[in-house]
Amino acid sequence: MVQLTQALALEWARFGIRVNALCPGYVETPLNRDFFASEAGQALIRRIPQRRLGQLSDLDMPLRLLLSDKAAYMTGSAIVVDGGHLCSSL
């Protein structure tokens, strides 16, 4: 998805169309709540540096940024909202 975001950003920028990606980590939902309550789910949560699941509200401000005029010069960007999970293997 990040590569597609970047390719479309390059292609559509001349038309004034911005293309960005919001990349959430593990977010608690009614569908996955039982799994994350299990032993396997708790082990996965322990691997997230912030030691918690994301909530849908954690995505509000990054999404609002992307939708706002404050991000008028952003295109081809990927905003990762994952509690540090992506960089935890560094």
RAUR-V695060 format. One record per backbone hydrogen bond with DSSP energy under -1.0 kcal/mol. NH is the residue of the N-H (numbers start at 1). CO is the residue of the C=O. E is the energy in kcal/mol with one decimal. If there is no record, write none. Layout:
NH;CO;E  NH;CO;E
//
This chain:
5;1;-2.7  6;2;-2.4  7;3;-2.6  8;4;-2.7  9;5;-2.2  10;6;-2.1  11;7;-2.1  12;8;-2.8  13;9;-1.4  15;12;-1.7  16;13;-2.2  17;12;-1.7  21;77;-2.9  23;79;-3.3  25;81;-2.3  28;54;-2.7  33;29;-1.3  36;32;-2.3  37;33;-1.1  38;35;-1.3  42;38;-2.4  43;39;-2.0  44;40;-1.8  45;41;-2.1  46;42;-1.9  47;44;-1.1  48;45;-1.5  50;83;-1.3  51;48;-2.6  54;26;-3.0  58;55;-1.9  59;56;-1.6  63;59;-2.1  64;60;-2.6  65;61;-2.4  66;62;-2.1  67;63;-1.8  68;64;-1.0  68;65;-1.0  71;68;-1.2  72;69;-1.7  74;71;-2.1  76;19;-3.6  79;21;-3.0  81;23;-2.3  85;82;-1.5  88;85;-1.1  90;87;-1.5
//
